[in-house]
């Protein structure tokens, strides 16, 4: 291998640093695929790291240029250390007198070894990079940092550390890292974010900034009351979320999915407090001449500068309708991301009939078999085939009379009546409303859910948004927007629960 490399002309005048970076990353990608690394592990392209570091550090530009500045940086899923190196270089570019101490943790022993070697060459302390799982074996316990950044594995389950994580969640409560909630077992992304938040310095000690790469799952997964929803609510209620940047797809080497930067801080500028910036960077890319795995796009240096400036000026850009990038930046209040999860129930409406299919269903019913001989019952109801009733009591009277004529007694138990109704009852929007404990019985097939913004009246929202477009009972076809319908007295709602 050394001999083959000796034959290559890799002098900096022939292969510049940027090109050499791509050679290194492509080798890492190929070895990772060959060794069948954990699904969801995606090595971060250099330009993505550069943009992420820019967004993380740009608001602190003035502070970072002060002589004698000392800053600490942590990456709890550091891989080969690309993000740590980029953060250090960025700070030193702004201030050659700055002292930057980098820390990391990595689960993969090969990546951990490369990271340690890289930091050793650059004069950093390799012992600051720990080997192990950040969830179950926190290598920087009780430490805090000025900056925390990471590209954790996407959609990877945390079953192997389930016991440790659940113990901390249940027993350490507010003093633990995972007090806000636990996401579903097949995606630990939001566990990483909670772990990173636990590494923030208190605001009175200068505070911290966080940047993390996510796929779309942490944004959208989880309804009200779920672990994901509770974590998002916790972040918003503490006013930590500064902004989210939507990136182009096909940026990473072994996945083409869309990705997002989340930027958080516990020391927002006064103008940012209570607000979240959303930046659309999906169209800021250039096509690669030759793809590297699934990577077919990259972000140019000019685009990195443009996006850094757009993020920094997002509050002003969102206000200025004349700005050429006005449509790329939106600003919302924290409360705009909250909603109530409403369960809308509509009554079960039935008509009743006896058909040949009804008789076959009676013969096959195990529930009726507990109370009566179903074959004999089906024979007794043969004269009723083709008849229909609008009310349940009328249907039961006719069935009871047919059983009496056949010498059969009507079983008096409620389970029999319920099982019979399920067989002879047919859903009908004009049918009889079925009652249960003096209340309309909900139809599970018509059950619906609505997310109502926290700052809206629930009844008003349903009248405006839900009822004009909801399906007619007994139908799956939505009503057109032009049609309107007042809330039915039999329509009910569950107790609302707030969620982001």
C-alpha positions in Angstrom: 0.0 0.0 0.0 2.9 2.4 0.9 4.5 1.6 -2.5 1.3 2.4 -4.4 0.9 5.7 -2.5 4.6 6.5 -3.2 3.8 6.4 -6.9 1.1 9.1 -6.6 2.0 12.8 -6.8 0.1 14.3 -3.9 2.0 17.4 -3.4 -0.1 20.4 -2.2 0.7 22.2 -5.5 -0.9 19.3 -7.4 -3.7 18.2 -5.0 -5.0 21.1 -2.8 -6.4 20.7 0.7 -10.0 20.7 -0.5 -9.4 18.0 -3.0 -7.4 16.0 -0.4 -10.3 16.3 1.9 -12.6 14.7 -0.6 -10.1 11.9 -1.1 -10.0 11.3 2.6 -13.8 11.4 3.0 -14.3 9.0 0.0 -11.9 6.5 1.6 -13.7 6.8 4.9 -17.1 6.2 3.0 -15.8 3.2 1.2 -14.3 1.6 4.3 -17.5 2.3 6.2 -19.6 0.6 3.6 -17.2 -2.3 3.3 -17.2 -2.9 7.0 -21.0 -2.6 7.1 -21.1 0.2 9.7 -24.2 0.9 11.7 -27.1 2.1 9.5 -27.7 5.8 9.9 -24.1 6.8 10.4 -23.3 9.5 7.8 -19.9 11.1 7.5 -20.4 14.9 7.2 -19.1 16.5 4.0 -16.6 19.4 4.5 -18.8 22.1 3.2 -21.8 21.0 5.4 -19.5 21.2 8.4 -18.2 24.6 7.4 -21.8 26.0 7.0 -22.8 24.5 10.3 -19.8 25.9 12.1 -20.5 29.3 10.6 -24.1 29.3 11.9 -22.9 28.2 15.3 -20.2 30.8 15.7 -21.2 33.8 13.6 -23.4 35.5 16.3 -20.3 35.5 18.6 -18.0 37.0 16.0 -17.2 40.1 18.1 -16.6 38.1 21.3 -14.4 35.6 19.6 -12.0 38.3 18.3 -11.2 39.6 21.8 -7.5 38.9 22.7 -6.9 36.0 25.0 -10.3 34.4 24.2 -10.7 30.8 25.5 -13.4 28.5 24.1 -14.4 24.9 24.6 -16.1 22.8 21.9 -17.8 19.3 22.3 -19.0 16.9 19.7 -20.7 13.9 21.5 -20.7 11.9 18.2 -17.5 13.1 16.8 -16.6 10.4 14.3 -13.2 11.2 12.8 -13.3 14.7 14.3 -14.1 16.8 11.3 -16.5 19.1 13.1 -14.1 19.7 16.0 -11.3 20.6 13.6 -13.5 22.9 11.6 -14.7 24.7 14.7 -11.1 25.2 16.0 -9.9 26.4 12.6 -12.8 28.9 12.3 -12.2 30.4 15.7 -8.4 30.7 15.0 -9.1 32.3 11.6 -11.0 35.0 13.5 -8.5 35.3 16.3 -5.0 33.7 16.1 -4.6 34.5 19.8 -7.6 32.4 20.8 -7.2 29.2 22.9 -9.6 26.5 21.6 -9.9 23.2 23.5 -11.9 20.5 21.7 -13.6 17.5 23.3 -15.5 14.5 21.8 -16.9 11.1 22.3 -17.2 8.3 19.7 -18.7 4.8 19.8 -16.9 3.4 16.7 -13.3 2.5 17.8 -11.8 3.0 14.3 -13.3 6.5 14.0 -12.2 7.3 17.6 -8.6 6.3 16.8 -8.5 8.5 13.7 -9.9 11.4 15.6 -7.4 11.0 18.4 -4.5 10.8 15.9 -5.8 13.9 14.1 -6.0 16.0 17.3 -2.6 14.8 18.4 -1.1 16.0 15.2 -2.7 19.4 15.7 -1.5 19.8 19.2 -4.8 19.1 21.0 -5.1 16.7 23.9 -6.2 13.3 22.5 -7.4 12.2 25.9 -10.2 14.7 25.5 -11.8 12.3 23.1 -13.6 9.5 24.9 -14.5 6.0 23.5 -18.0 4.8 24.4 -21.7 5.4 24.1 -22.6 8.9 25.1 -26.0 7.8 26.5 -24.9 5.0 28.8 -21.3 6.1 29.5 -21.0 9.9 29.4 -17.3 10.6 28.9 -17.7 14.2 30.0 -20.1 13.9 32.9 -20.8 17.1 34.8 -18.8 19.2 32.3 -20.2 22.1 30.2 -18.9 23.7 27.1 -19.2 27.0 25.1 -20.2 25.2 21.9 -21.7 21.8 21.3 -22.2 20.4 17.8 -22.9 17.0 16.3 -24.1 15.0 13.3 -25.6 11.9 15.2 -26.7 8.8 13.4 -30.1 9.2 11.8 -32.9 6.9 12.8 -30.8 4.4 14.8 -32.5 2.5 17.7 -31.3 2.9 21.2 -32.4 -0.5 22.5 -29.0 -1.6 23.6 -28.9 1.3 26.2 -32.6 1.2 27.0 -32.2 0.2 30.6 -29.6 2.9 31.4 -31.6 5.7 29.6 -34.9 4.7 31.2 -33.3 4.5 34.6 -31.9 8.0 34.3 -35.3 9.3 32.9 -37.3 7.8 35.8 -34.9 8.3 38.7 -32.8 11.5 38.1 -35.8 13.6 36.8 -34.8 17.2 36.5 -31.1 16.5 37.3 -30.8 13.9 34.6 -30.2 14.4 30.9 -33.5 12.8 29.7 -36.1 14.4 32.0 -38.1 15.9 29.2 -39.1 12.6 27.6 -38.0 9.6 25.7 -38.4 9.2 21.9 -39.5 5.9 20.3 -37.0 3.1 20.6 -36.0 3.1 16.9 -34.7 6.7 16.7 -32.4 8.2 19.3 -31.9 11.5 17.6 -33.7 13.5 20.3 -31.7 11.7 23.0 -28.6 13.2 21.5 -30.1 16.7 21.6 -31.1 16.3 25.2 -27.6 15.1 26.0 -26.1 18.1 24.2 -28.5 20.5 26.1 -27.2 19.1 29.4 -23.7 20.3 28.4 -24.7 23.9 28.1 -23.2 26.4 30.5 -25.6 28.3 32.7 -26.6 31.7 31.2 -25.0 33.5 34.1 -21.7 31.9 33.2 -21.8 32.9 29.5 -24.3 30.3 28.2 -23.7 28.1 25.2 -24.7 27.5 21.6 -25.6 24.2 20.0 -25.8 23.0 16.4 -27.0 19.5 15.3 -27.8 17.8 12.0 -31.1 16.0 11.9 -33.3 14.3 9.3 -37.0 15.1 9.2 -38.0 12.7 11.9 -37.4 14.9 15.0 -39.4 17.6 13.4 -42.5 15.7 12.7 -42.6 12.3 14.5 -44.8 12.0 17.6 -48.3 13.2 18.4 -49.4 15.1 21.5 -48.2 13.4 24.7 -45.5 11.3 22.9 -41.9 11.5 24.0 -40.9 13.4 20.9 -43.7 16.0 21.4 -42.8 16.5 25.1 -39.1 17.0 24.2 -40.0 19.6 21.5 -42.4 21.3 24.0 -39.6 21.4 26.6 -37.2 23.0 24.2 -39.7 25.7 23.0 -41.0 26.5 26.5 -37.4 27.1 27.6 -36.9 29.3 24.6 -33.7 27.5 23.5 -34.6 26.9 19.8 -33.0 29.8 17.8 -33.5 28.5 14.2 -33.9 25.6 11.8 -32.3 25.5 8.4 -33.6 23.1 5.7 -30.7 21.8 3.6 -30.6 20.4 0.0 -31.0 16.7 -0.3 -28.2 14.4 -1.7 -25.6 16.2 0.3 -24.3 13.1 2.2 -22.2 10.3 0.9 -24.4 7.3 1.9 -27.9 8.8 2.0 -29.9 11.1 -0.2 -32.5 12.2 2.4 -33.3 15.8 3.3 -31.5 17.1 6.4 -31.8 20.1 8.7 -29.7 22.1 11.0 -31.2 22.9 14.4 -29.4 25.8 16.2 -30.1 26.2 19.9 -28.8 28.6 22.6 -29.6 29.6 26.2 -28.4 33.2 25.5 -30.6 34.5 22.7 -30.2 38.1 21.7 -33.1 40.3 23.0 -34.6 40.5 19.4 -34.6 36.8 19.1 -36.2 35.9 22.4 -39.5 34.1 22.1 -39.0 33.6 18.4 -37.8 30.8 16.1 -36.2 31.4 12.6 -36.9 29.1 9.8 -34.5 29.3 6.8 -35.0 27.5 3.5 -31.6 26.6 2.0 -32.9 23.7 -0.2 -32.1 25.5 -3.4 -28.6 26.6 -2.4 -26.5 23.9 -4.0 -24.4 23.1 -7.1 -24.4 19.7 -8.9 -21.2 17.6 -8.6 -19.5 16.6 -11.8 -19.2 13.1 -10.4 -21.2 11.7 -7.6 -19.5 10.3 -4.5 -21.9 7.5 -3.4 -25.2 9.2 -2.8 -23.7 12.7 -2.7 -24.7 14.4 -5.9 -24.8 18.0 -4.6 -22.5 20.3 -2.7 -22.7 23.8 -1.3 -20.3 26.3 -2.8 -18.2 28.7 -0.8 -20.2 31.7 -2.1 -23.4 29.9 -1.1 -22.0 29.2 2.4 -21.3 32.9 2.8 -24.8 33.8 1.5 -26.6 31.4 3.8 -24.5 32.5 6.8 -25.5 36.1 6.1 -29.1 35.1 5.5 -29.3 33.3 8.8 -27.7 36.2 10.7 -30.1 38.7 9.1 -33.2 36.4 9.1 -35.2 38.7 11.4 -34.8 41.6 9.1 -35.2 39.6 5.9 -38.5 38.1 7.1 -39.8 41.6 7.7 -38.7 43.1 4.4 -41.1 42.0 1.7 -38.8 43.7 -0.9 -35.7 41.7 0.1 -34.7 39.2 -2.7 -34.5 36.4 -0.2 -37.7 37.3 1.7 -39.4 34.0 0.9 -36.4 32.1 2.3 -36.7 33.3 5.9 -39.7 33.1 8.2 -39.9 34.0 11.9 -42.5 32.6 14.3 -43.3 33.0 17.9 -42.6 30.0 20.1 -46.3 29.7 20.7 -47.0 29.3 17.0 -45.5 25.8 17.2 -47.9 24.6 19.9 -51.3 23.0 19.3 -53.9 20.9 21.0 -54.5 17.4 19.8 -58.3 17.1 19.5 -60.1 13.8 19.1 -63.4 14.4 17.2 -66.1 11.7 17.7 -69.2 11.3 15.7 -72.1 9.1 16.6 -72.6 5.5 15.4 -75.7 5.5 13.1 -77.2 2.2 12.1 -80.1 0.7 10.2 -81.0 -3.0 10.7 -81.6 -5.8 8.2 -81.6 -9.5 7.7 -80.0 -10.9 4.5 -78.5 -14.3 3.5 -75.2 -12.9 4.5 -76.6 -12.0 7.9 -77.7 -15.6 8.4 -74.2 -16.9 7.5 -72.7 -14.5 10.0 -75.0 -15.7 12.7 -74.0 -19.3 12.0 -70.3 -18.4 12.3 -70.6 -16.1 15.4 -68.7 -17.5 18.4 -70.1 -14.7 20.5 -73.7 -15.7 19.8 -72.8 -19.4 20.2 -72.2 -18.7 23.9 -75.9 -17.9 24.3 -77.9 -19.9 21.6 -77.5 -22.6 19.0 -76.6 -20.4 16.0 -77.6 -22.9 13.3 -81.1 -23.2 14.8 -81.3 -19.4 15.2 -80.3 -18.8 11.6 -83.0 -21.2 10.4 -85.6 -19.4 12.6 -84.7 -16.1 11.1 -85.0 -17.3 7.5 -88.5 -15.8 7.0 -87.0 -12.3 7.8 -84.6 -12.3 4.9 -85.1 -9.1 2.9 -86.6 -7.1 5.7 -85.2 -3.9 7.2 -85.9 -1.7 10.2 -84.9 1.9 11.0 -84.8 1.3 14.8 -83.0 -1.3 16.8 -85.9 -2.1 19.1 -88.2 -2.7 16.1 -85.6 -5.1 14.7 -85.2 -6.9 18.0 -89.0 -7.3 18.4 -89.2 -8.9 15.0 -86.2 -11.2 15.7 -87.6 -12.1 19.1 -91.0 -13.0 17.6 -89.3 -15.2 14.9 -87.3 -17.0 17.6 -90.5 -17.6 19.7 -92.3 -19.0 16.6 -89.4 -21.5 16.3 -89.6 -22.4 19.9 -86.5 -20.6 20.9 -86.1 -18.2 23.9 -84.5 -14.8 23.5 -81.3 -14.8 25.7 -81.7 -11.9 28.1 -78.1 -11.0 28.5 -76.6 -7.8 27.1 -73.6 -9.5 25.5 -76.1 -11.4 23.3 -77.8 -8.2 22.2 -74.5 -6.5 21.5 -73.3 -9.4 19.4 -76.6 -9.5 17.5 -76.4 -5.7 16.8 -73.0 -6.0 15.3 -74.3 -8.5 12.8 -77.7 -7.1 11.8 -76.7 -3.4 12.1 -75.5 -1.6 9.0 -73.9 1.9 9.1 -76.1 4.5 7.5 -75.7 8.3 7.7 -79.5 8.5 8.0 -79.8 5.7 10.5 -80.6 5.6 14.2 -78.1 7.1 16.6 -76.9 4.3 19.0 -76.8 5.2 22.7 -74.5 3.9 25.4 -75.0 4.9 29.0 -77.4 7.6 27.9 -74.7 9.1 25.6 -74.3 8.8 21.9 -72.0 5.9 21.1 -69.0 7.0 19.0 -68.3 5.4 15.6 -64.7 4.3 15.6 -64.6 4.3 11.8 -65.5 8.0 11.8 -63.1 9.0 14.6 -60.9 11.9 13.5 -58.0 14.0 15.0 -57.3 17.7 14.6 -54.3 19.8 15.7 -55.7 23.1 16.9 -53.2 26.0 17.4 -52.9 26.9 21.1 -53.9 30.5 20.5 -57.2 29.6 18.8 -60.6 28.8 20.3 -61.3 25.1 19.7 -64.9 25.4 18.8 -64.2 28.2 16.4 -61.4 26.3 14.8 -63.6 23.3 14.2 -66.4 25.3 12.7 -64.0 27.0 10.3 -61.5 24.2 9.5 -62.9 20.8 10.3 -66.7 20.7 9.7 -66.7 22.3 6.2 -64.3 19.6 5.0 -65.0 16.6 7.2 -66.5 13.4 5.6 -70.2 13.0 5.7 -71.0 10.3 8.3 -71.0 6.9 6.6 -68.9 8.2 3.7 -65.2 8.5 3.1 -65.5 11.4 0.6 -64.5 14.7 2.1 -66.9 17.6 1.7 -65.7 20.4 -0.7 -64.5 23.6 0.9 -67.5 25.5 -0.2 -69.9 23.3 1.7 -70.5 24.2 5.4 -72.0 22.3 8.3 -72.7 23.3 11.8 -71.4 21.1 14.6 -73.7 18.2 15.3 -75.0 18.1 18.9 -73.8 14.5 18.9 -70.3 15.4 18.0 -67.9 15.4 20.9 -64.3 16.2 21.6 -61.7 14.7 23.8 -59.9 16.7 26.5 -57.3 18.7 24.5 -53.6 18.3 25.3 -51.0 20.8 24.3 -48.1 19.7 22.1 -45.5 21.1 19.7 
